[in-house]
């Protein structure tokens, strides 16, 4: 028996061990599920909330300390899924709304932020619909775009955060990768028509001009709709520009990947909720909006408060205030938790020198 055969035999032994461990794991998960179900029934009998974020955080922290080989982020991801599945057993389904249709970058961001088990993902046609449905308790969370590295802040999202009494619960960042997508039997030389959103066309203008200069461009409302349209047309001469994620949804082929002109294209998405995020680990970011007084040096006075306290500002920008003529509202992100005594003191000083300010939320920063 040569060395390769010995290694193969050794591999079979390890696979048998893995299978045995997997069987033990599912048996333990079944036992955990039965106990979770009993806990859920007891909570209902005594009118206790099924979702207990503080207890979940304690469990995750304990598991991360006990893990000797898995990375902390891997342990956290696994236990979030286990606990999400347990909530489903207990009869709790968390509803998350995102800007649709299925297959959009916002859909992808929602799937990256939330565990899959025990979550119902719902599509909405506009950001305002998402905010309204959270207010009405129809959904628990919403995922909306707030900022693109090339196009800047999404005005509608910011306006709604200012006007509505909801909180930023978290954030997720995606690199915007555009792909040319068509049928399984198609290839680049067959493409006569390209369907996509105008923004996607703008982001891939150079690639199209170089590779498919004679193709007819057809505008639709989203890249996900474009991919769906190509699937329905079932014609090798049509392609869409969209996400690899959406191509898998419709069983299509990526003809060319990473066709965006600028590789430094990222979008930041916010998770919003009626509830503030109490599960805070690592670096915390706080987002606020404020309106300065109409006096010389007003903005300087605000910035000085943060500079004197050695607080890092990660973002500041202004935009016209919709409720007043020639008034400007400032959006600011800074490192720190609004519940930290030092930050409370800073915000109290801020309140003394501005016309109005509002805390949008404190939440974990993107790692």
C-alpha positions, -999 to 999 in steps of 0.1 A, spaced: 0 0 0 15 33 -11 14 65 9 -16 79 -10 -37 48 -2 -27 52 35 -38 88 35 -72 78 18 -77 51 45 -70 77 72 -94 101 56 -122 75 57 -116 70 94 -119 108 100 -151 110 80 -166 82 101 -157 101 132 -173 133 118 -205 114 109 -207 100 144 -202 134 159 -229 149 136 -253 122 147 -246 131 184 -250 168 176 -284 164 160 -295 142 189 -284 169 214 -301 196 193 -333 176 193 -331 174 231 -324 211 233 -354 218 211 -377 198 234 -365 218 264 -368 251 244 -404 242 236 -412 236 273 -396 269 282 -417 286 254 -449 271 268 -441 282 304 -434 317 291 -468 319 274 -485 306 306 -469 334 327 -472 361 299 -434 364 296 -418 376 264 -403 347 244 -374 368 231 -349 375 259 -319 393 243 -300 396 276 -301 358 282 -291 351 246 -261 374 249 -250 356 281 -253 322 264 -233 334 234 -206 350 256 -203 317 276 -200 296 244 -173 319 229 -152 315 261 -156 277 260 -147 273 224 -111 261 219 -108 258 181 -136 277 165 -131 315 161 -154 336 184 -173 350 153 -179 314 141 -192 303 175 -215 334 177 -229 327 142 -236 291 151 -254 298 184 -274 327 169 -288 302 144 -295 276 171 -313 301 193 -332 315 163 -343 280 155 -354 275 192 -375 307 190 -392 292 159 -400 260 179 -414 283 207 -438 299 182 -419 332 177 -412 343 142 -393 375 137 -403 395 107 -377 414 87 -386 438 59 -362 448 31 -363 468 -1 -374 443 -27 -378 425 -49 -360 393 -40 -324 392 -51 -315 429 -45 -284 440 -26 -307 449 3 -321 414 4 -285 401 5 -277 425 33 -307 413 53 -296 377 49 -260 386 60 -272 404 92 -299 381 105 -298 343 112 -320 323 88 -339 301 112 -370 317 128 -369 347 105 -395 356 79 -381 380 53 -407 402 36 -402 425 5 -414 461 3 -415 485 -26 -402 516 -7 -382 526 23 -412 545 37 -433 513 36 -407 496 57 -407 524 83 -445 524 84 -448 487 89 -423 487 118 -444 515 134 -475 494 130 -458 463 145 -463 444 113 -426 437 111 -399 437 138 -370 450 118 -362 467 85 -331 467 63 -325 499 43 -296 514 24 -281 545 40 -249 553 21 -230 544 -10 -192 551 -12 -196 566 -47 -231 583 -46 -232 594 -9 -261 593 16 -295 580 6 -317 610 13 -350 592 18 -336 570 45 -320 599 64 -352 620 62 -373 591 76 -348 585 104 -351 622 113 -389 622 112 -398 588 126 -394 575 162 -374 544 152 -338 535 161 -308 523 142 -303 488 155 -272 477 135 -254 481 102 -239 459 75 -217 468 46 -216 451 11 -192 455 -17 -213 462 -48 -202 437 -74 -220 438 -107 -222 407 -130 -234 401 -165 -260 373 -162 -278 352 -188 -291 317 -196 -269 286 -191 -263 281 -228 -256 318 -236 -222 334 -241 -209 370 -245 -210 369 -283 -247 361 -283 -258 391 -262 -278 418 -281 -298 432 -252 -289 441 -216 -315 447 -189 -308 465 -156 -313 495 -133 -300 528 -146 -276 530 -116 -261 496 -125 -256 508 -161 -238 539 -148 -216 518 -127 -206 495 -156 -205 520 -185 -168 515 -194 -171 477 -194 -202 478 -216 -186 502 -240 -155 480 -243 -172 446 -245 -208 450 -258 -208 485 -274 -237 476 -298 -260 460 -272 -294 477 -266 -298 488 -229 -332 483 -213 -340 501 -180 -360 484 -152 -367 493 -116 -340 470 -100 -312 447 -109 -332 418 -93 -361 426 -116 -337 426 -146 -324 391 -137 -360 379 -133 -369 393 -167 -340 375 -184 -352 342 -167 -388 348 -180 -377 357 -215 -357 325 -219 -337 340 -248 -299 336 -252 -296 371 -266 -307 388 -234 -285 394 -204 -290 413 -171 -266 432 -149 -271 421 -113 -259 402 -83 -245 367 -83 -269 361 -55 -299 367 -78 -284 346 -106 -285 316 -83 -321 323 -73 -332 320 -110 -307 293 -120 -289 315 -144 -252 318 -154 -228 346 -147 -211 353 -180 -187 379 -166 -181 388 -130 -169 421 -114 -178 443 -144 -182 474 -123 -159 503 -134 -149 511 -98 -140 483 -75 -142 506 -44 -180 506 -46 -196 498 -12 -230 503 2 -238 506 39 -272 493 51 -289 500 84 -311 477 104 -339 497 120 -363 488 148 -387 502 174 -363 489 200 -328 500 208 -299 475 205 -288 464 240 -264 437 227 -233 458 223 -198 443 219 -166 457 207 -165 492 193 -199 511 194 -210 538 170 -236 565 178 -255 584 151 -271 617 158 -287 646 139 -287 682 150 -295 718 139 -270 745 149 -279 781 160 -276 808 133 -245 824 148 -209 825 136 -188 795 147 -219 774 156 -207 742 139 -171 748 152 -185 749 187 -201 715 182 -170 700 168 -149 714 196 -169 695 222 -160 662 205 -124 672 198 -118 683 234 -131 649 246 -109 631 221 -140 614 204 -134 602 169 -160 613 143 -164 588 115 -189 609 95 -204 644 94 -225 659 66 -252 685 61 -284 686 41 -313 711 39 -339 707 66 -373 699 52 -391 718 80 -374 752 76 -362 775 49 -324 778 46 -319 756 77 -295 728 75 -294 696 95 -262 678 103 -258 640 105 -229 628 127 -215 594 134 -190 590 163 -173 563 182 -189 557 216 -221 545 234 -248 570 242 -252 553 276 -216 558 285 -212 586 312 -186 605 291 -209 605 260 -239 615 281 -219 645 293 -209 654 258 -245 652 245 -256 674 274 -231 700 264 -243 697 228 -279 702 238 -269 736 253 -255 750 221 -278 737 193 -314 744 184 -324 707 183 -308 673 182 -319 637 181 -301 604 189 -307 579 160 -291 550 179 -260 533 194 -250 501 178 -220 478 171 -196 491 144 -189 471 113 -158 449 121 
